[in-house]
Amino acid sequence: MNPSKGFVLVLVATLLVLSAMLIQPFLQYVLGAILLAYVLYPLQNRLEAHVSPMVAALSLVILAVAGFVAPFVIILAKAVSSARNIMKDFDTDSVQIKVVESWIEELTGQEIDIAREFVNSGQEIGTIVFERSIQAFGTITFHLIGIALALFLVYYLLKDGDDLLNWLHRTVPLPTDIQHDLYDEINNVMWGVLFGHVFVAIIQGAVAGVGLVATGVPNAVFWTAIMMVLAMVPLVGAIPVWGGAVVYLYITGEPLLAVGLFVYSVIVVGLTDDYLRPFAVDRYAKLNPAVILLGILGGAYAFGIMGLFFGPVVLGALKATLRVGLDNWSQIGESDVSL
C-alpha cells in the first residue's frame, strides 16, 4: 500500500474513534436530534421557498420546542407525579392486600406485611436519593446540556441539510443512480418505522388511555404513557396495562366497568394495531414483525431509549443496502474499476 494512503487511512480511523468517544456521552440526544430533524426536513424545504434557510430552521426549532419537547416534558412530569401518587394513595383494602398476604403465608409458611415492605422500600429509596443529591444535580445539568445540544443540532441539520446531502453524494463512492436507490430505500424504512412503530404506538396508547379515564382507573395519565411505550413492542402492545386495569376494576367491585374496558380495549384498541400498523409498515418499510421486535430489543440495549426507534431502522437499512447492492453488484464493480 502507498505510504501516503496508509497514513491517511490510519489518520481517518483514529479521528473516527476519537469522534465516537466525543459523541458517545450525548448519543441519545444526537440520535434524537437526527430523528427530529429528519421529521421536520420536508417542512424546511417548503419554508425555504418563502424565507431564508436560517429563518426557516429557527422557526422549526421553536415549533419543535412548543410542539414536541414541551409537551413531552409536561407528560413526563405528570407521569412521575402519578407514579408518586400510586405509592401515596396506595389503599390496602381496595386491592385486598390481606388476601394476597394470606395466600403467600399459606404457600410459603411465612408471614409478610406487604404494606410495610412498600413503606420500608420507599424510605430506603428516599435515603439513597438524599445521599446522592449532588450526583442528581450533576445529572440534571447533564440532561439540560444534552437538550440544548440537541436543539442546536436540529437547527444546523435543518439549515445546512442540503449541503450535508450534497456532501454525502460527493463522498460516498457509489454511482449517483445507486445512491438515489439506496437513499430511497432507507427513507422508506425510516418513515415506515416512524409511522408504523412510533406514531401508531402513540395513537394506540392514547386510545387505550381514554378507556382508562372513562372507567375511572387511578393515575390514568401515567399508565397511558406506559402504554405508549409498550405499544412499540409487537405482539405485546398495551395489553399488560389495560389487562391489569381490567383485573383491578374487577377485584375492586366494578365488574361492569371491567367488562366494558375489556370489550373496548379488545375491539377499539385492537383495531388500531390490526389495521394502522400493517398499513404503515407494509406501505413503507415492508419489515417483518420479528425483525422489528429484534430491532426494538437490541436497539434498546445498544442505544438506550432512542434504540426503540433506531434499532428497527438499522436492520431495515441493512436489508435495503443488501437489496440495492446485490441488484447493482455488476455496476458497482464497474464503478470501482473506473475509479
C-alpha positions in Angstrom: 0.0 0.0 0.0 1.1 3.5 -0.8 2.6 5.0 2.5 0.6 8.2 1.9 -2.7 6.3 1.5 -1.8 4.2 4.6 -1.2 7.4 6.6 -4.5 8.9 5.5 -6.4 5.7 6.4 -4.8 5.5 9.9 -5.5 9.2 10.5 -9.1 8.8 9.4 -9.6 5.7 11.6 -8.0 7.5 14.6 -10.2 10.6 14.2 -13.3 8.4 13.8 -12.5 6.7 17.1 -11.9 10.0 18.8 -15.1 11.4 17.3 -17.1 8.4 18.5 -15.7 9.0 22.0 -16.8 12.6 21.9 -20.3 11.8 20.7 -20.9 8.7 23.0 -21.8 10.6 26.2 -24.6 12.5 24.3 -25.5 9.8 21.9 -29.2 9.8 23.0 -29.5 13.5 22.3 -27.6 13.2 19.0 -29.9 10.4 17.8 -32.9 12.4 19.0 -31.8 15.5 17.1 -31.3 13.4 13.9 -34.8 11.9 14.2 -36.4 15.3 14.9 -34.5 17.0 12.0 -35.5 14.1 9.7 -39.2 14.6 10.5 -39.0 18.4 10.1 -36.9 18.4 7.0 -39.8 18.3 4.5 -41.2 21.4 6.2 -37.8 23.1 6.0 -37.8 22.6 2.2 -41.3 24.2 1.9 -40.4 27.1 4.1 -37.2 27.9 2.3 -39.4 28.8 -0.8 -40.6 31.8 1.2 -37.9 32.7 3.8 -34.2 32.2 4.2 -32.9 28.8 5.4 -31.8 30.4 8.8 -35.3 31.8 9.5 -37.0 28.5 8.4 -34.7 26.4 10.6 -35.1 28.7 13.6 -38.9 28.7 13.2 -39.0 24.9 13.1 -36.8 24.6 16.2 -39.2 26.9 18.0 -42.1 24.8 16.7 -40.3 21.6 17.9 -39.9 23.0 21.4 -43.5 24.1 21.5 -45.0 21.0 19.8 -42.7 18.2 20.9 -40.2 19.0 23.7 -42.5 21.0 26.0 -45.5 18.5 25.8 -43.1 15.6 26.3 -41.7 17.3 29.4 -45.2 18.0 30.8 -46.4 14.5 30.2 -43.2 13.1 31.7 -43.6 15.3 34.8 -47.3 14.3 35.1 -46.4 10.6 34.8 -43.7 11.0 37.5 -46.3 12.7 39.7 -48.8 10.0 39.1 -46.2 7.3 39.9 -45.7 9.0 43.3 -49.4 9.1 43.9 -49.6 5.4 43.2 -47.5 4.9 46.3 -49.1 7.7 48.3 -52.6 6.7 47.6 -52.0 3.0 48.0 -55.1 1.5 49.6 -54.5 -1.9 51.1 -58.3 -2.6 51.4 -59.1 -1.7 47.8 -56.7 -4.2 46.4 -57.3 -6.8 49.0 -53.8 -7.0 50.2 -54.8 -9.1 53.2 -56.0 -11.8 50.8 -52.6 -11.8 49.0 -50.7 -11.9 52.3 -52.8 -14.9 53.4 -52.1 -16.7 50.2 -48.4 -16.1 50.4 -48.4 -17.3 54.1 -50.2 -20.5 53.1 -47.9 -21.1 50.2 -44.6 -20.3 52.0 -45.4 -20.6 55.6 -44.0 -17.1 56.3 -45.9 -14.0 57.4 -45.3 -10.9 55.3 -46.6 -7.3 55.6 -46.7 -6.0 52.0 -47.7 -2.5 53.0 -44.8 -2.3 55.5 -42.4 -3.6 52.9 -43.6 -0.8 50.5 -43.0 1.8 53.2 -39.6 0.4 54.1 -38.6 0.4 50.4 -39.8 3.9 50.0 -37.7 5.0 53.0 -34.6 3.3 51.6 -35.1 4.9 48.2 -35.6 8.3 49.9 -32.3 7.8 51.8 -30.5 6.9 48.7 -31.9 9.9 46.8 -30.9 12.2 49.6 -27.4 10.8 49.8 -26.9 11.2 46.1 -28.4 14.7 45.8 -25.1 16.1 44.4 -25.0 13.4 41.8 -28.6 14.1 40.9 -27.8 17.8 40.4 -25.0 16.8 38.0 -27.4 14.5 36.2 -29.9 17.3 35.7 -27.2 19.6 34.4 -26.0 16.9 32.0 -29.5 16.5 30.6 -30.1 20.2 30.3 -26.8 20.5 28.3 -27.9 17.5 26.2 -31.3 19.1 25.4 -29.6 22.4 24.4 -27.1 20.4 22.2 -29.9 18.5 20.6 -31.7 21.8 19.7 -28.6 23.3 18.2 -28.0 20.1 16.2 -31.6 20.2 14.9 -31.1 23.9 13.9 -28.0 23.2 11.9 -29.2 19.9 10.4 -32.2 21.8 9.0 -30.3 24.9 8.0 -27.4 23.0 6.3 -29.3 19.9 5.3 -28.9 20.4 1.6 -25.2 20.9 2.0 -24.9 17.8 4.0 -26.8 15.7 1.4 -24.6 17.1 -1.4 -21.5 16.2 0.6 -22.8 12.7 1.1 -23.4 12.4 -2.7 -19.9 13.5 -3.4 -18.2 11.4 -0.7 -20.0 8.1 -1.0 -18.1 6.0 -3.6 -21.2 4.8 -5.5 -22.8 5.8 -8.8 -25.4 8.5 -8.4 -28.3 6.3 -9.5 -27.4 3.6 -7.0 -27.1 6.2 -4.3 -30.6 7.5 -5.0 -32.0 4.0 -5.0 -30.3 3.3 -1.7 -31.4 6.5 0.0 -35.0 6.0 -1.2 -35.0 2.5 0.4 -33.6 3.8 3.6 -36.1 6.7 3.5 -39.0 4.2 3.2 -37.6 2.3 6.2 -37.4 5.5 8.2 -40.9 6.6 7.5 -42.3 3.0 7.8 -40.8 2.7 11.3 -41.8 6.2 12.2 -45.5 5.7 11.2 -45.9 2.0 11.9 -43.8 1.9 15.0 -43.9 5.3 16.8 -47.0 7.1 15.5 -49.2 4.0 15.8 -47.9 3.3 19.3 -48.8 6.9 20.4 -52.3 6.5 18.9 -52.8 3.1 20.4 -51.6 4.2 23.9 -53.8 7.3 23.7 -56.9 5.4 22.6 -56.3 2.9 25.4 -55.8 5.7 27.9 -59.3 7.1 27.0 -60.7 3.7 28.2 -58.8 4.0 31.5 -60.1 7.6 32.1 -63.6 6.6 31.2 -63.7 3.7 33.6 -62.1 5.7 36.4 -58.8 3.9 36.7 -56.4 5.8 39.0 -53.4 7.6 37.6 -54.6 7.1 34.0 -52.0 9.6 32.6 -49.1 7.6 34.0 -50.5 4.3 32.7 -51.2 5.9 29.3 -47.6 7.0 29.0 -46.5 3.4 29.9 -48.9 2.0 27.2 -47.4 4.3 24.5 -44.0 2.8 25.2 -45.2 -0.8 25.4 -47.3 -0.3 22.2 -44.0 0.0 20.3 -43.3 -3.7 21.0 -45.0 -6.0 18.5 -47.1 -8.8 20.0 -47.1 -7.1 23.4 -48.6 -3.7 22.9 -50.7 -2.1 25.6 -52.3 -5.4 26.8 -50.3 -5.7 30.1 -51.6 -2.3 31.3 -55.2 -2.4 30.2 -55.4 -6.1 31.1 -54.1 -5.2 34.6 -56.7 -2.4 34.7 -59.5 -4.8 33.9 -58.3 -7.1 36.8 -58.1 -4.1 39.1 -61.7 -3.0 38.3 -63.0 -6.5 38.8 -61.4 -7.1 42.2 -62.4 -3.6 43.5 -66.0 -4.4 42.9 -66.6 -2.9 39.5 -67.4 -5.9 37.2 -69.4 -3.9 34.7 -66.6 -1.4 34.2 -64.2 -4.2 34.0 -66.2 -5.9 31.2 -66.7 -2.5 29.4 -63.0 -1.8 29.5 -62.2 -5.3 28.3 -64.6 -5.0 25.3 -63.4 -1.5 24.4 -59.7 -2.5 24.6 -60.1 -5.7 22.5 -62.2 -4.1 19.8 -61.2 -0.4 19.6 -57.6 -0.5 20.8 -57.1 -3.8 18.9 -58.2 -2.2 15.6 -55.5 0.5 15.8 -52.9 -2.2 15.9 -54.5 -4.6 13.4 -55.1 -2.0 10.7 -52.9 1.0 11.2 -49.6 -0.7 11.9 -49.6 -3.2 9.0 -50.8 -0.4 6.6 -47.9 1.8 7.6 -45.2 -0.8 7.7 -46.2 -2.7 4.6 -46.6 0.6 2.6 -43.2 2.0 3.5 -40.8 -0.5 5.1 -42.2 -3.9 4.5 -40.4 -5.2 7.6 -41.4 -8.5 9.2 -42.7 -8.1 12.8 -39.9 -10.4 14.0 -37.3 -8.0 12.5 -39.0 -5.1 14.2 -39.1 -6.9 17.6 -35.4 -7.8 17.3 -34.6 -4.2 16.4 -36.5 -2.8 19.3 -35.0 -5.1 21.9 -31.5 -5.0 20.5 -31.7 -1.2 19.9 -32.8 -0.6 23.4 -29.7 -2.4 24.8 -27.3 -0.9 22.2 -28.6 2.7 22.0 -30.8 3.2 25.1 -34.3 4.7 24.7 -33.6 6.0 21.2 -32.8 2.5 20.2 -36.5 1.7 20.3 -36.7 3.6 17.0 -33.2 3.3 15.5 -32.9 -0.4 16.2 -35.5 -1.4 13.5 -34.1 1.4 11.2 -30.6 -0.2 11.4 -32.0 -3.6 10.4 -34.2 -2.1 7.7 -31.2 -0.2 6.3 -29.2 -3.4 6.2 -32.0 -5.1 4.3 -32.2 -2.1 1.9 -28.4 -2.0 1.4 -28.2 -5.7 0.7 -31.0 -5.5 -1.9 -29.6 -2.4 -3.7 -26.1 -3.8 -3.5 -27.0 -7.2 -4.9 -29.2 -5.7 -7.6 -26.4 -3.4 -8.8 -23.4 -5.5 -8.0 -22.0 -5.6 -11.5 -22.5 -1.8 -11.9 -20.7 -1.2 -8.6 -17.8 -3.4 -9.8 -17.5 -1.4 -13.0 -17.5 1.8 -10.9 -14.7 0.5 -8.8 -12.6 -0.2 -11.9 -13.2 3.2 -13.3 -12.1 4.8 -10.1 
